[in-house]
Amino acid sequence: MGVSGPVWALTIVVIGALMVFDYVFHVRETHVPTLREAVVWSAGYVGIAILFGIGLVGFLTRRNLITMLMSIELILNSVNINFVVFNKYLYPDKLEGVFFTLFIIAIAAAEAAVAIAIFINLYRNFHSIDAEATDEMKF
């Protein structure tokens, strides 16, 4: 199952538009970013969009369960960077974005440990960790 170029390009465009709308509607009225802040902000969001796009394309195109798990981790890391960037530029005196990031990291670590345990069990019983082969596995 391959994802065509326009589909994931559209995904990145939608993500970028959502980030811009979120920035426009949540910026404090008293804070006017300098040119340097705007450039850093834009570069950060291009990186976040690329990281999210790579994770999304990797999740949709790979058949191996471990690479799918790694793609989910990339998506979660882009969300973490998003929280930190928003917290840094919108509310520099508060730490909500950092606390959300720490919470997501803890949940992702627990999720990865459980998923790897499940993958090891699948491989021991069925000698495959292919996502398409899980439909054919008889428990």
Phi and psi in degrees as a GROMACS rama.xvg file:
@    title "Ramachandran Plot"
@    xaxis  label "Phi"
@    yaxis  label "Psi"
@TYPE xy
-101.857  150.91  GLY-2
-103.5  127.337  VAL-3
-72.4757  161.208  SER-4
-58.6637  -45.746  GLY-5
-62.8198  -30.3215  PRO-6
-66.955  -48.1162  VAL-7
-79.3594  -24.4155  TRP-8
-66.1262  -41.1765  ALA-9
-62.9455  -37.7727  LEU-10
-61.3043  -44.7181  THR-11
-66.6035  -38.278  ILE-12
-63.8727  -43.3761  VAL-13
-63.6054  -42.6434  VAL-14
-62.3837  -44.0381  ILE-15
-62.2092  -41.6362  GLY-16
-64.3108  -41.0328  ALA-17
-63.294  -38.3671  LEU-18
-66.1093  -41.4648  MET-19
-65.4592  -45.2456  VAL-20
-62.2628  -40.8505  PHE-21
-63.282  -39.653  ASP-22
-65.0765  -45.6142  TYR-23
-64.3953  -41.5977  VAL-24
-87.2839  -11.1131  PHE-25
-115.2  0.456636  HIS-26
-72.8391  136.533  VAL-27
-64.7586  144.712  ARG-28
-69.7242  -25.8134  GLU-29
-82.366  -16.493  THR-30
-97.6263  113.592  HIS-31
-108.67  115.796  VAL-32
-68.6053  145.184  PRO-33
-77.3746  172.67  THR-34
-62.2166  -40.0537  LEU-35
-63.0474  -44.7493  ARG-36
-62.0469  -40.6197  GLU-37
-64.7185  -39.8016  ALA-38
-67.2148  -44.8048  VAL-39
-63.5019  -41.6563  VAL-40
-60.068  -47.4018  TRP-41
-64.9549  -44.1415  SER-42
-64.0239  -38.4811  ALA-43
-62.5765  -42.0375  GLY-44
-75.2623  -27.3572  TYR-45
-65.8354  -43.3486  VAL-46
-63.0378  -41.4157  GLY-47
-64.0033  -42.8198  ILE-48
-65.0625  -39.6753  ALA-49
-65.0042  -44.8616  ILE-50
-61.9864  -44.3124  LEU-51
-64.3333  -42.0066  PHE-52
-63.3378  -41.9462  GLY-53
-62.3849  -43.1853  ILE-54
-63.6424  -42.7484  GLY-55
-66.4032  -45.2625  LEU-56
-65.2754  -40.6875  VAL-57
-62.4551  -39.2738  GLY-58
-68.7251  -38.9053  PHE-59
-79.2835  -23.6401  LEU-60
-103.979  -17.0843  THR-61
-89.4591  151.299  ARG-62
-108.383  -18.7723  ARG-63
-77.6078  131.232  ASN-64
-64.6948  -32.9087  LEU-65
-69.4346  -41.5215  ILE-66
-68.7916  -30.4205  THR-67
-66.5172  -40.2823  MET-68
-63.4336  -41.1476  LEU-69
-64.127  -35.4161  MET-70
-66.2397  -39.2686  SER-71
-63.2036  -38.2504  ILE-72
-64.7336  -37.2656  GLU-73
-62.6143  -41.7359  LEU-74
-62.574  -44.606  ILE-75
-63.9307  -37.1915  LEU-76
-66.6508  -35.1961  ASN-77
-66.7182  -35.3692  SER-78
-65.9954  -40.2311  VAL-79
-61.4407  -45.0932  ASN-80
-63.1253  -38.145  ILE-81
-59.6247  -46.3298  ASN-82
-61.1002  -43.3544  PHE-83
-67.2771  -42.0324  VAL-84
-65.0484  -44.9093  VAL-85
-61.9889  -42.1617  PHE-86
-64.2282  -40.3666  ASN-87
-64.4387  -43.5092  LYS-88
-94.624  -25.638  TYR-89
-93.4035  -42.0145  LEU-90
-134.027  74.6552  TYR-91
-67.3056  -19.2752  PRO-92
-91.6635  -2.22511  ASP-93
-116.491  161.938  LYS-94
-122.601  23.7621  LEU-95
-61.9708  -41.4637  GLU-96
-62.1073  -38.8469  GLY-97
-67.5687  -40.0582  VAL-98
-67.4748  -39.208  PHE-99
-61.5554  -41.0288  PHE-100
-63.2609  -45.3563  THR-101
-62.4729  -38.6066  LEU-102
-64.3196  -43.9767  PHE-103
-65.0113  -38.7382  ILE-104
-63.1225  -42.7113  ILE-105
-63.9811  -44.1095  ALA-106
-65.5877  -40.3562  ILE-107
-65.2464  -36.6405  ALA-108
-66.1886  -42.9762  ALA-109
-65.5508  -41.1248  ALA-110
-63.2718  -41.7805  GLU-111
-66.0135  -39.9907  ALA-112
-63.764  -44.148  ALA-113
-67.2565  -41.9387  VAL-114
-64.875  -41.9247  ALA-115
-65.8811  -37.1093  ILE-116
-62.7316  -40.3512  ALA-117
-65.9953  -41.51  ILE-118
-63.8214  -40.9343  PHE-119
-62.9112  -41.9935  ILE-120
-64.7527  -41.2413  ASN-121
-61.9611  -42.4799  LEU-122
-67.4026  -39.7399  TYR-123
-63.7893  -38.5237  ARG-124
-85.1782  -36.5769  ASN-125
-120.129  -3.44847  PHE-126
57.2404  34.4534  HIS-127
-159.303  144.004  SER-128
-124.069  28.4856  ILE-129
-77.8736  132.365  ASP-130
-65.5709  -35.5123  ALA-131
-73.224  -25.332  GLU-132
-76.6746  -15.3228  ALA-133
-67.6498  -22.9262  THR-134
-68.532  -30.6211  ASP-135
-89.4032  -9.06519  GLU-136
-73.1638  131.338  MET-137
-101.822  122.383  LYS-138
